[in-house]
Amino acid sequence: MLKKLLLFFMGLFIIQFGVALFLELNLGSDPFTIFTQGMAGLLGITPGAANRLLTAIIFFIILMLDRKNIHIGTFLSILCVGVVLDWMLLIVAPFELSTYPLIIKISLFIVACIIIGIGVPILKCATLGVPPNDLVYFTVVDFLSKPYGKVRMVTDILFAIVGIMLGGVIGIGTLLCIFLLGPIVEFFFPRIERFTETFLAEDAMEAV
């Protein structure tokens, strides 16, 4: 269990470091955030409140339909993501990335996509559950038996379209998220899965 928690929090920290880069580069929000921005405008509430509302709706729908990806890690994510993101922002903010030339910002945004693409498989392979916003992707993958990359790309496009229709605003970063994140996660997943299986198997052998 200790090694699973180590993997889980390693993945969580890596993902939030990538998210902090997204935010500081200021090239546009990810599709899920575009959706929540649009919902916030429609309902007349803050983006944070819209995010919590949408996350809660998704959580309870998936809880009723397919709860196998909901474990202790899902609840740990709810408690820890905001705190970890704040820590990562403290690290990244002093670099003032938003002031860099556009080509460098785009390059760093792609690096951030790769960082998140490494973090997501690490967190998922800990088998402690996934954060609420990632439940959508993994539930659809399980339900349709389709590759993660394609599922994420299509789902993100839908999030972005609905978000734009509701008044959300996209940027270069939004498009990069749509077309890069899914394939990058899919690329790293089998490679990281092999490592984590060996890592966790050693833990199981020690327990015996």
N, C-alpha and C positions, 0 to 999 in steps of 0.2 A: 504493500500500500504506500510505503514511503517513496518508493521509486516512481509510482504512478503520480503521486502528488508533485514530485520534483519535475517530472515531464510536463504535467499540467501547467504548473506555474512558469516553467521555462517557456512553454508555448504562449502563455498569456502575456508575459513580459515582452517577448519578441513581437507579438502582434501589436501590442499597444505602443511599442517603439515605432513601428511602421505607421500606425495611425497618427502618432504625434508628428511624424515627418509630413504626412498628408496635411494636417492642420496648419503647420508652420509654413509650408510651401505655398499655401493659399491659391491652389490652382483649380479648386472646385471640389465639392463634396462627393462622397461615394453615393451610389444610387439609392441605398437604403435611407441615407440622410436626406437626399433630395425628396424622397417620398414623405419623410416625416416633416420636412419644411413645408411641403404643399399641404399636408394635413393640418399643420399648425395654422396656416393662413386660412384654411377653410373653416376650422372650428374656432378660430380666434383665441388660441392658446399659445404658450411658448413652445419653441422647438423641443426643448427638454421634456416638457409635459407630453407633447405629441409622441416623442420617442418612447417614453415610458408606457403610454397608452397602447401604442402599436405593438410594442414588445410584449405587453401583458396579453393582448388579444391573440397574438401569434402563439404565445406560450400555452394558453388554455385550449386553443384549437388543436395544437399538436399533442397536448396532454390527453385529449379525448381520442385523437385519431391514431397516434403512433408515438408511444412514450419511451421507446427503447433508447433514444438519444438523450433522454432527460435523467440525469443522475445528480450526485452531489456537486459535480463540477458546474452544472448549470446554475445552481444556487450560489456557488462560490464566485462565479463570474458576475452575477448580479451584484454581489457585495463588493467585489474587488476591482472590477474593470475601471470604474471611475477614479479610484484611488491610484491605481497603477498608471493610468493615463496621465494623471496630474504629475506623478513623479517623472514620467518620460518627457513631459512638456518642460519641466524644470531643467532637464538635461539639454533638450534641443533648442529651447527658446533663445538662449544667449547667442546662438549662431546667426540669428536674424535671417533665416533662409528666404523669407519673402522678398528681401532686397537683392537677391542674386539675379544675374542675367537669366532670361527665360530659358535658354538652352540648358543651362546648368540646373535650373529648377525642374525642367522636364526629366533630365537625366536622373536627378535625385528622387523624383517621384517614381520612376521606373525601379530604382533601387529599393524604394519603400514597398513597392508591389512585390518584389522578390523576397524581401524580409517577411512580409505578411504571408507570402506563399510558402515560406519555410515554417513559420509559427503555427499556422492552422493545422497542418498534418501532425506536428508534435503534440499539440493540445488534443486533437482528436484521438491519436494513438495512445494517449494515456488512459483511454476508455473510462473516463470519469464523467462523461457528458460534455456537451458543447454549449456555448453561450446562446441565449434566446434568439439573437438575430441570425446565427448560423444554423439554427434548427431547421429553418425553411429549406436551405440548400440540401442538407443531409437527408431530410425527410423526403424531399422530391427525388433525390438520387435513389434512395431505398425503394420508393414507391414505383418509379418508372424503370429502375435498373438501367439508367443512362449514365454516361461519364460525367464526373463532377464538373469538368471544364465547360461542357455544353450547357449543363443545367444551370450553373452559376451565371453564365453569359446571358442566357435567355431570361432567367429570373431577374437579373440586374437591369436588363433592357426594359422589362415590364415595370419594375420599380421606378426607373427613370421616366418612362412615358407617363405613368400615372402621376408621378410627382410633378412633372412639367405641366400636365393638364390641370393640376391643382394649384399651380403657381410657383413651384420650385424652380430654381435656376441651376443649369448645368455649366460646367467649365471643361477645360482640357483634361483636368484630372479625373472628372467623371467618366469621360470616354476611355481614358487609359485604364481606369478601374474595370469598366465593363469588359474590355477586350483582352486585358492582361491577367487579372487576378485569377479567374477560373482556370485557364490553361497552366498558369504557373503552379497553383496548388496541385493540379492533377499531375504535373511533371514531377514534383517533389514527393508526392504522397507515397508511391511504392518504395522509393528509396529510403525515406524516413521510416516507413513502416517496417522494413527489414531490420533497420537498426534498433528500433524500439522493441520489436519482438525479441531480439537477442538480449537486449538490456533487461526487459521484464522477465524473460525466461531464466536468466541468471538469478534474479531475485526470488523466483519461485523455487529454484533448486536449492538456494540457501535456506529457504523456509522449511524445506523437507529435511 
